[in-house]
Amino acid sequence: MESLLLDTIHGKPHSRPPVWFMRQAGRVLPSYLALKEKHTFWQMMRDPELASDVTLLPVYDLGVDAAILFSDILVIPYAMGMGLDFTDKGPVFEQPLKNREAADIKLNPDAGKLDYIYKAIDATNSKRPENIPLIGFCGGPLTVLCYMIEGLGTHQAFPNAVKFIYKNKEQTKKLIETITDLSIEYLKQKAAHKIDVFQLFETHAGLVPSELYNELFMPSVKKMARVAGEQKIPFIFFPKGLSTGLKELTPEHCDFVSIDWQIDLAEARKMVHPDIGLQGNLDPRLLFADQKSIQRTLEKYLDFGSKHSKWIFNLGHGFMPGIPYENAEFLTNWVKNADWNIQ
C-alpha cells in the first residue's frame, strides 16, 4: 500500500508528516453528530456498515491520512461478561469490581463477543481508499482495569481503582493477565482481518508512579508489542501522563510512542530511545482558540518536523466535545500545506 503514514512508520521520509487525530471519528464532525441523532453509540458500533461509515467520515470530511476503527476501549471488559452501557454521562458497568471482594472476582472472557468488530473491519476495508491505512486499537491494561474497578467513566481520578491496585497487588496481577490475554487475541484477530497499524491507548498511565507502572503493567505492553511484531503490524503506544517514564521505553515496547501535550516534543525526543518514532503532541484545547492563535502555535512545530522525519502529527489527546469543526479542518489543511522543509 502506498501510504504516507506507513512510509513514515517504516522510516521513508516525505515532504510533510502524516496527520490523523485521536477521537477523529466523532465529537467534532457534523456528519457524525447527525448520525448520533438517529443512532445510539452502541448501535453505531455494533452495526458493521454503520461503524465502517463512521470510521471513514474523517477521511472524507477532514482529509486525514489514516482511519482509526470506530470502536471503544471497553469492548474488552464487555467481552469478559461485565454488563456495559454507554450513557450520556459516559460508560457505566453493571457490576464494577469495587463492589466485589478481590478474592471472589471471576471473569469469563468470551472472544466471540468481539466478532462484530471484525465484521466492521471487513466492511471498512471494502470501502476505504487504497492509500488510507486502517488503525486498530485497544485500551492499555491500567486504563481498562481502572474502568472495570471504578465502574463509570466520569471519575477520572479513579480513587477506588488506585486503592484496589495498592491493596490487592496479587489479584491486580491476575486481572492484568486476563485483560492482556484477551487483548492479545483481539490484536491477532484484527491483524487477521487486515488492519495496518495498532495503537494501545494507555490513557491513564499517569495515575500511578512510573516505577509501579513499569513493574505491573509494562510487561503486558511488551507482550502485546511482541505479538504485533509477529503479525507484522506496527505498534504505537500512547502512555498519557507517563512523563519521565518515557526514558524507560525501548523498541521492545513499541515502534512509535504517542506524546501527550504535557511534555515538550523536543524534550520527549531527547528522552525516548532514538529507534522509536514519535507521534503527537498538540494540546487539543488549542482548537477552542481563534485560527490565528492556532497557526502561531502550529508554526512552532515546523522546526521539529524539518529535523525529525520519523514523526506523525497528532494531538496530545483526543478531540474534545465542542471543538469547532472549522478549526479541526483548518488544522488538517495547515499540516498538509505547510512548508516542512524536511531534511
N, C-alpha and C positions, 0 to 999 in steps of 0.2 A: 504493500500500500504506500502510495506517495502521500506523506503526511508531515506537516510542519512539526507537530507535537512529537511524533515518533522519531523523526530525524533528530530533533533536539535531544531527546532522551538518549539516543544512541551516539551522540557526540558529533553529529553532522550539522555545522552551522548554516544559518540562513541570514537573510538581510534584516530580520526582526525576530524577536522572541514569539513563541506561540502564546495565545491568550485563551483562557477559559476561566470560569468562575465557580467556586463552590456555591451551592444552592442556586445555580443559574436557571434551573428548570421551573422555578416557581417564584413567588413573592413579589417580583417586580414586573413581570411580563403581563401586559393587558390581556393577551391571548390566554394565558394560564388562569388569570383571575376570572375571565369569562367562563372557562370550563368549571372553575370552582363553584360558580353559581349553580351549576346543574348537577355536579357530582361531589360526593364526599372524597376525602383524601384516600380512604381505603378503597373506594370504588375505582378511582383512577389508577391506583397502584396495582390492584388485583385484576384489572381488565388488561390483557396484554396489548391490545390495539391502542387503548387509551394511554397506557403507560408509555408505549413507544412514541405516540404522537407528542406527549408532553416532553419526553426525553429530547426530541428533535426541535422543539419550539425555539430554544435559544440559538440553535444553529441558523435557523431561518430569520428569526426576529433580530438577533444581535450580531450574527456573523462570527461567532466564536469558532475556534479551531478544533474543538472536540466536544463530544456529547458525553454526559455522565448519566447513567441509567436513573430514571425516576423511581426511587425506592426509599427505604428508610433503614437506619442502623438497627432499629428494634425488631426487625423481622427475625433476627436470631433468637432472642428470648421468646418471641411469639411461637417459633418452631419448637421451643422447649416445653410448650404447654402452659406458658404463663398468659392468661387471658389479657388481651391488649385492646385498648380503644384509643382512637385519635380524636380528642375533643377540641373545642375552640380554645381551651386553656393548655393544650399540649397533650402528649401521650400519657395514658394512665393504665397501670396494671391492676387487674382484679385482685391479685394476691401477692403484693410485694413481699420480698423476703424479710423485710424488717419486722413483719408480723409473725415470723416463724422462729422457732428455736433453731439455732445454727446446726445442731446435730441431726435435726429432723428434716432438713431440706433435701428434697428429692426432685430432680428434674428429669424430664422424659424427652430427650432430643428426637425429633422426627424430621429427617431431611426431606421427606416427601412433601412437607408443608411449604417448601420453598419452590415447588415446581412452577408455580405461576410466574415467578421471576425469570426463570429460564425461557419461558414462552415469550415474555416481554423482550428479552434479549434477541430471540429469533425474529420477532416482529420488527424490532429496531434495525437489525442487520439487513432485513429485506427492503428497508426504505431509505436508509441513510446514504448520503453522498459518499462516493468512493474515497474521497480524501479526508473524511471525517472519522477519526477513530472513536471507539466506544470505551468509556471508562466504567469499570465495575467497582464496587466498594463494599466495605462493611465497617462496623464500629470497632474501635480498639477494645481490648479486654477490660481495662479500667472503666472506660466510659459506659460500656454495656452493663458491667457489673453494678455501677452506681445507679443506673436507671432501674435495674432489677431489684435492688435493695430498697431504694427510696420509693419507687412506685409511681412517680409522676415526674413530669419534666419541667415543673415551674420552680423548683427549689434548687437553683444551680450550685449552691454550696454543698449539697448532698450530705448534710450532717449525720444522718443515720448510716449512710454508706461508709463514710470515713470512720465512724465509730466501730462499725462492724469489721472493717478491714484490720484495724488495730487490735480489736478484742478477739477476733476469730481467725488468726493467721493461717492455721492449717486448713480450716474449712474454706477460707478465701482461695487458697492454692487449688483446692479441688474444684471450686466453681470456675476459676480461671481456666483450668484444664478442660472442663466441659465446654465452656464458651469457645475456647481455641479449637477444639476438635471439630465442632460443628462449623465454625468459621472457615476452617481449612477445607472441609468438604464443600462448603459453599463456594470458596475460591476455585476449587478444582472443577466444579460443575460450570461455573461462569466461564472458566478458561475453555472447557469443552464446547461451550456454546459460542465461543469466538468473541469474547471481549478482547481489547487490545492492551489495556492498562488496568492496574488495580490500585486503588488508594485505600489505606487504612486510616480511618478518622478517629484519632485519639483526642477528642475534643477537650477532655478534662484531665489531660496529663499533669497539669499544674496543681491538681488537688492534693497531691502527696509530694513529699520531698523527692528529688530526682534519685537519691540513693535508694529509697524504698521502691520507687518505680522500676529502677534497674533490677532490683532483687526479685520482685514479684511478677512484674508484667513484661519486662523486656525480653525474657526468654520466649514468650509467646510471639512477640513481634519477629524475632529472629526465625522462629519456626515457620511463620507464615511467609516471610521473605524467602526462605529456602524453598518452600513449596512453589511459590510464584516463579522463582528462577527455574525450577524443574519443569514448569509448564511454559517456559519462555515468555512469561508475562512481566513487563516492567512493573516495579513495586514502588509506590510513593507512600511515604509515611508522614502523617500530619499530627505531631505531638504538641498540641497547643498548650503553651504555658510551661513547657519543659525547660525553658531558659538555658542556663549554662550546662544543663544536662545534654545539650546538643553535642558537646565536646566528646561524649562517650560513644556517639554513633560511628559505626564502621560500615563498609559496603556489605557486611553480613546482615545489617538491619534494613537496608533499603537502597534503591538506585537513586532516588531523589527524596529530599525531605522538604516538606512544605513549612515555611517560616511564618509565624504569626506576626501581627502588627506591633507587638510589644518589643521586638528586637530589631535593631537597625540591620538592614540587609547586608551591608558591607561587613559589619561586625560578625554577623552569622556566617558569612563566607570564610572569615578567619577561623571561626570555631569549628566548623564542620569539616570532616575528612575531605581532602581535595578530590577524591574519586566519586563523591556523592554530589549530584546536581541539586540545585535549589529551585524552589517554587514559592511564589508569594512576593511581597507581604503587605500589599496596600491595605490600609485601615478602611474597612467598608463604610465606616461612619463618615468618611470624607465625602461620600456621594450624596450626603444631605446638603453639602455646600453648593455655592454657585460654580458655574463651569470655569470661570477664570481662576478661582481658587484651586479647583481640581487640577487644572492644567499646570499651575505653578508647582504643585506637589509632584505631578507626573514627570515634569521636566528633570526633577532630581534623580529619576531612575535612568536617564539616558546615559550618564557616565558609567553606572554599574553595568547596564546592558551592553555597552560598547566593549567592555573588558571581559565579560563573562557570558559566553555564548551558551553554556550549559545551564540555562535558566528559563523557567516557564513563568510568564506573567500571570499572576493570580492575586486574589485577595488574601489578607491575613486571617480571615474567617469568612463565613458565607455572607451573601446578600442579606440585608435586613429588611423586615417589613416596612413599607412606606418610602423606600428609596425611589426617587422619581425615575421612571423608565428612561426618560430623555438623558439622564446622567449616566445610566448604565450603557446606553447606546453611544453617548459621547466618549466614554472611557474606552470602549472596544474600538471605536473608529480611530481614536488618538493612538492607541498602541499599534494599530495596523498601518497607520500612515506616517508616524514619526520617523525621523532620520536617525536610526540607531547607530550607524557607523560602526557596525560590529567588526572587530579585528580578527 
